[in-house]
Amino acid sequence: MTTPGPGVLSAETIRRALDQFALPANDQQVVCIQQYMQLLLAWNEKINLTAIRDPLEILNRHFCECMYAAVAVPAENGRLADVGSGAGFPGIPLKIIRPQLQVFLVESNMKKATFLTEVLRNIELPDTRVLVSRYEDLGEELAPLDFVCSRAVGEFGPFLSWAASQRVAAKQVILWISGRDLEEAKRTMDWEWRDPIPVPQSLRRYLLVGSRKTLLSA
């Protein structure tokens, strides 16, 4: 297990940031955040995992904003797939703050998938798997899902149709999305959309949450 190094944010700083998002965390969860951030910063020197370099900004943008879904949606337990996981956001932060979730990290880029595997090797996150694949090629490996989520989907239409299909059978979809993309995402007719949820400490970032319509009419 990785021991947090001297350059990692203090537990007090982490708790103060989480408090602004109404996210209480125990000591072990704080340590997991420190360990994950240390790995992220080290690997980011070798492969491009995040354009954000400042640890405090990483804490707020990548950790707190991802974990906020745990209370805003809420995402408490069940099966969750993080599509286009990249450096592990939002899947790993959600797993840290809600350890009862079963999480699938879907990432087609081999270098990024290798990083995700290294995170899971160093941090105890049971019931978490890395799937090296394009999401379009997955179905029964994931189904049924309680949540499918993404911060990095390129085209909303194909992704949302896939998530609503019987192959995947996702009950809810969660998108971390900018204000300018809200209307495009909401055009997909397979989902019943909630009002966008503003992300704390941001001006134009939202959580967009949808429930599958075929599930609602069943």
N, C-alpha and C positions, 0 to 999 in steps of 0.2 A: 504494500500500500504506500502511496506517495505521501510523504510528510510535507505539510505546507512550508514553503521557504520564506526567507525574510522579506522578499519583495511583495508577498501576497497581502491583500487587504486584511485589516484586523477584524476580529469577530464583532467588535463594537460597531465598526463602520458597516459591516454587512447587515447586522441587525437593524441599524438605523435606516438603511435603504429599504429593507424588507418591510419595516413598519409603515413606510409611506405608501405601500401597496396592500396594507392590512394582511401581511403574511407573517404570522409567528413561526419561528423555527427553533428546533432544539439544538443542543450543542453538536450532535453528530451531523445534522443537516448543514450547519455552518461550516464544519470541517470539510464536508463533501464539496461545498461550494469553493472553498479555498483550494482543495486538491484539484478540482476540475479546472479552475482558473489557472493554476500553475501549469498544468499540462497544456492548456490552450495557448498560453503565452509562449511556452517553450516551442511547441510545434508550429506556431504561427511564424516563427523565424525561418522555418524550412518549407512549409507549404502555406498557401494563402487561405486561411480559415476565416478570418474576419478582418475587415478594413479598419475596425476600431482597435486602437492600440492602448488607450488609456484604461487602466484597471477599473477605475470608478465608473467610467462610461460603459465599459463591458458589463459591470455589475448591474447597472440600471437598465441598459438597452437589451442585453441578452438574458440575464438571469431574472431580474424583477419583472420585466414585461412578459416573459414566458410564463413564469410562475403565477402571474396574475390570473390566468385562466382557471387556476385551481379554485379560486374564490368567486370569480365573476361568472363562470359558466353555470354551475361549478363542475369541475372535473375531479371527482373524489376517488373513484375506483373503477375497475373494469379494464377493457382492452383498448389500447390507444396506439395508433400508427402515426408516426411523424414522417411525412413524405418530403423528400428532398432535405434530409436532416442536416447535411453539411457538417458543421462542427458540433452538432448535437442539439440544436435549438429548434423547437421548444422541448423536444422529447426528454432529454436528460434533466434539465431543471424541473420539469413537471414530475419526473420520477423521484427526484430528490425531495421535493416538498410534499409529494403524495406517494409514499413508498408502496402503497397497496395497488397502484396501477401496474398492469402488465403492458410493457412498452415495446414496440417494434420501431427500430430506426431504419428507415428505408433510404438508401443512398447508393447511387449508381457510380459515383466517382471512387475509384479504388483507393486513391491516396487518402481521401476523406474518410472512407470506410475503415481504413487501417487505423486512422486516428481514433475513430469511435471505438474500435476494438481495444485499443490501448487504454482508453478511458475506462472501459468496463473491466479491464484486467487490473487496474490500479484502484478502482473505487468499487465498493460493495454495492451493487445495484441489482439484486436478484430479479428474475423474471423480466430481463431486458435483453433483446436480441438485435443484432445488426443484420440487415438483409441487403446484400449487395445486388441491387437490381433496379431497373426502371420500374416505376410504380405500375405502368400499363401492363407489365408482364406478371403481376401478382394478383392473386385472387384467394384461393382456398388456404394459402399459407397464412392469411390474415383474418379471414372471415370466421365468425361475425365480429364486427368491431363496435364498441360503444362510441368511440371517438376517432375521427381521422382529422389530422391537423397539418398545417403547413404555414411557414413564413416565407417560402421561397418558390412557390409554384409559378411557372412561367405563363401558362395560359389557363384561365379559370375554367372555361367551358369543358374541355376534355377531362380535366382533373375532377371536377364536381360531378360529371356524368359517371365517371369511373367509380367514385366514392359512393354514389347512389345505386349502383348496379347490384344485382343479386350476387354477383361474384364476390363482392366485398361486404355488402349488407351493413354499411355504417349507419348507426342511429343518428349521430350528430357530426357536423363538420365545424371546425374552428379555424378561422383564418386570422392571421395578424396582417393588417392591411392598412394602406394609406387612404386618406379621405378621397383622393382623386380616383381610386380604383373601386370604390364601393358600388357604384351603379353598374359597372361592368360585371362584377361578381354576382350581384343580385339578379342579373338577367336570367341566370340558369333556373329553369322551372322545376327542377327535381327537389328543391328545398324550400321549406317554410322559414323565412328569415326573421330573426329577432331584430329589434332596433340595434344599430351599432353601439358598442360599448366603448366609450372613450378610455384610452389607456392613461393612467395617471402620469403626471410629469411630462406629458407630450402635448403638442398642439394639434396634430393631424394624423395620429395613429389610433387605430381602433381594433377591437376584437369583433369579428363578424361571425355569428353563430347561427347555424341552420339545422333544422330537424328534417329528416327524410320524409317526403310527402306520402310515399307509399306506406310508411310506417304509421303516419298519422291517420290514414284512412283505413288501416287494417282493423 
